[in-house]
Amino acid sequence: MIVPSSNSVRILVSTILLFLLLRCANSLEGIAARKCSRNSINLGKLIDTLLTDYDVHLLPEAEGVNVTIELHVQGISGISEITGDFSLDVMYSEIWQDPRLAFKHLNVCATNITLKSEFRKKIWTPDTCIINSKSSSVHSSPSENTYVILYENGLVWSNFRLNVKTPCSVNLKMFPFDALTCEIVLESYSFNTDEVRLLWHDVPITMMEKVELPDFDLIGWSTDHQRLEYPNGIWDRAKVKFTFARRYGFYLFQSYFPTSLTVISSWERERQIGSKVLGHWLNQIRKTRRNESRSNGDSVRKRVPYPEQSSNSPSHESSPMHSSTVFAQTANSVIHQKKVVTVDEPDSYSYTEDKKHGCVWNVVQRLVYLLCPPDRDWTITSVQILVNILHEDGSAYVIQPKSSGYSQKRSTSQVDLIV
């Protein structure tokens, strides 16, 4: 005969006890369920019982009510810099204690009851509002998105789903690296601090989902509590501030960088810019002079006399249009060598190179006489023409003032002429 060990006996006894406990628990749950099902018939009468002799105008407690508030942000739909506001969808909750609505003593199985928005009108409420809103509305899709939850100990939880538009502080001094702050300010419209005291919940702000905006990023939020004194008392004020930073990448790559590159690319060497500008100006002057000559019936081109030429200089008297050819080459040629010509007065020149290429000196004289005509009512403080004149052999000339004070004082206005 095999005698079971003590361990085997303990395991067997434990298993039997566990089985009996489970059966007892199931039995108790069944009894409770049958009891709740019988009492559930009376849930419809519970509201009438609670509201019997209930005065909606009286405070729940004579010493005042603490109202805890919280915001669940569902989404921020947009920020307008033109109107200076932002819109958001938010679930606003407020919680307070009303001992007159406790129903634990009525032996109701439910520990809380959810009621529709119509019930809210039949009980006392703290009458909170968003005092700085430009507009606000309760969502109604398909019905009004509000509810009230009653707990057996008399705790009341009221919730609204709102669309709110409130103002923002817009400062564009640091654009596009600026930041915007938008505020929501809550107060009890009817009750001061002797009757209603607003308090933020331990977790005052929660985000249902990540906020995605085209131009801004939500970088943070903060809450604040204040007490403001009005002529008829002191009111609690609860404030939440949202801070948004502009996404500056778009503006840098679409505006600032292209503009900067355009400016930088225009910083060509002075000799190239001077050649292009000089050629353009003198071509325009030549056309103007030719038109004036034709209008006056003058068939002979008026030309500034050439400076004295050396015997080795080629003569260009037979080619009156050679100066324009030189300037056309100036705008499209590469300058290899600089030669300096100093200008003292419009009608007298000293130059450091050989007196050659008469057409070139003719151009120099034309430039000084036409850009600085004696009949202009201005003062030329300096004339500086940088790498402007180019001849066929690739040589170039720079005209500079002979002294720092080349001027013709005719009026008080002054012009620095740099081509």
Sequence and secondary structure as in RCSB ss.txt:
>XXXX:A:sequence
MIVPSSNSVRILVSTILLFLLLRCANSLEGIAARKCSRNSINLGKLIDTLLTDYDVHLLPEAEGVNVTIELHVQG
ISGISEITGDFSLDVMYSEIWQDPRLAFKHLNVCATNITLKSEFRKKIWTPDTCIINSKSSSVHSSPSENTYVIL
YENGLVWSNFRLNVKTPCSVNLKMFPFDALTCEIVLESYSFNTDEVRLLWHDVPITMMEKVELPDFDLIGWSTDH
QRLEYPNGIWDRAKVKFTFARRYGFYLFQSYFPTSLTVISSWERERQIGSKVLGHWLNQIRKTRRNESRSNGDSV
RKRVPYPEQSSNSPSHESSPMHSSTVFAQTANSVIHQKKVVTVDEPDSYSYTEDKKHGCVWNVVQRLVYLLCPPD
RDWTITSVQILVNILHEDGSAYVIQPKSSGYSQKRSTSQVDLIV
>XXXX:A:secstr
     HHHHHHHHHHHHHHHHHHHHHHHHHHHHHHHHHHGGGHHHHHHHHTTT  TTS SSTT EEEEEEEEEEE
EEEEETTTTEEEEEEEEEEEEE GGG  GGGT S SEEEE HHHHTTS    EEETT SEEEE BSSSB EEEEE
ETTSEEEEEEEEEEEEEEE   TTTTS EEEEEEEEEESS  TTTEEEEEEEEEEEESS    SSEEEEEEEEEE
EEEEETTEEEEEEEEEEEEEE  HHHIIIIIHHHHHHHHHT   HHHHHHHHHHHHHHHHHHHHHHHHHHTT  S
          TTS   TT TTHHHHHHHHHHH    EEEEEEEEETTEEEESS S  HHHHHHHHHHHHHHS TT
 SSEEEEEEEEEEEE TTSEEEEEEESSTT    SSS EEEEE 
